[in-house]
């Protein structure tokens, strides 16, 4: 079985985040705690569930620029088995 990264990206053109807010969010995604003070719980939950199921190398990657928007890349594997593609 071979695992190939599957990287869909969700992009918005909203207000984005400043560098400090983005940095704080990215650090919180890597924390062991499952709750992060009532903010970004959904993002943390999705990130943690992907990593629990597929491994530490997978999860969410977040990019953002103030005034330009935010992009979230979802890193999960596509598994090739017997010439058939299956989502693990």
Steps between C-alpha positions, in 0.01 A plus 500: 500500500630843410395826667502817292416834668158643412511878544168678440517870582215722619560870433299806595542866414399627843685729734778248575714494813802701608829312546468476879146357488601249233812399695294449818247284313773290337667443840169404660442235233820331612416505872407175673191652666175429321329824602652838440311750707175510307650631173575299187366180657361374168830553320692329781252210507528437123881528513525256793262247346693494171827448688354228725366308202781543246809594703697800619610604150140581403255769613416861418738763370381859530624802309356849531578860415324794657269662249538217247340190651579157638586164344469167679668196344368163614782245486374139492622195311348332200574130525566301184429130546484244218472779240192638672489839672339495844472773760651341810 
